């Protein structure tokens, strides 16, 4: 097959027929010049501006990613700082709550002691007043018993004399 192709090319060249597979005439350099000129024009008019736009876009994206990364790192640092401050604030708040509870318990225990003391004082005063009233009642009863006994004595004495 390759042999037959080579033979046909050789026959076409030897027979003097123009326009064969490798026809070297004035059109070939003209086509090369036309191709090169078109390549330079297209490169200058289309490919370089598009490549510049793509390069600018890549630079813009790269710069945006860099600044975004920097902002993200800064945000992470701020987040860690705020979390640290929040943890410290929570500890302080818990300490304040504990201290307040201790103070409140101390105040409550003092108030309970005072209330117990006041109640004990009231009980002591009531007991003392009851004792005083008891003594007064006993004294009154003794006086009444004396009066009654004198009265009974006088009646008994009167009956004896009568």
Residue, then its C-alpha position, 0 to 999 in steps of 0.5 A: x500500500x505504501x509502495x503503491x502510494x509512493x509509485x503514484x507520487x513518482x508517476x505524477x511528478x515524472x508525467x509533468x502534471x502540476x498540482x501534485x502532493x508536493x508542488x513547489x512553485x510561487x504559491x507556496x512561499x506566498x501561502x507561507x507568508x500569508x499564513x505568518x502574516x495572518x498569525x501575527x495579525x490574529x496574535x496582535x489583535x485577538x490573542x494578546x488582548x485576550x491573554x492580557x485580560x485573562x492574565x489580569x483576571x488571574x492576577x485579580x483572582x490571586x490578589x482577591x484570594x490573598x486578601x481573603x486569606x489574610x482577612x480569614x486569618x485575621x477573623x480567626x485570630x479575632x474569634x480566638x481572642x473573643x472566645x478567650x475573653x468570653x471564657x474569662x468573662x464566664x469564669x468571672x461571672x461564675x465567681x461573682x455568682x458564687x460569692x453572691x450566693x455565699x454572701x446571700x447565704x451568710x445574710x440569710x443565716x444571720x437573719x435566721x439567727x436574729x429571727x431565732x434570737x427574736x423568737x427566743x426573746x419573745x418566748x422568754x418575755x412571754x414566759x416571764x409575763x406568764x410567771x408574773x401573771x401566775x404569781x399575781x394570780x397566786x397572790x390574789x388567790x392567797x389574798x382571797x383565801x385569807x379573806x375567805x378564811x377570815x370570813x369563815x373564822x369570823x362566822x365560826x366564832x360567831x356561831x360559837x358565841x351564839 
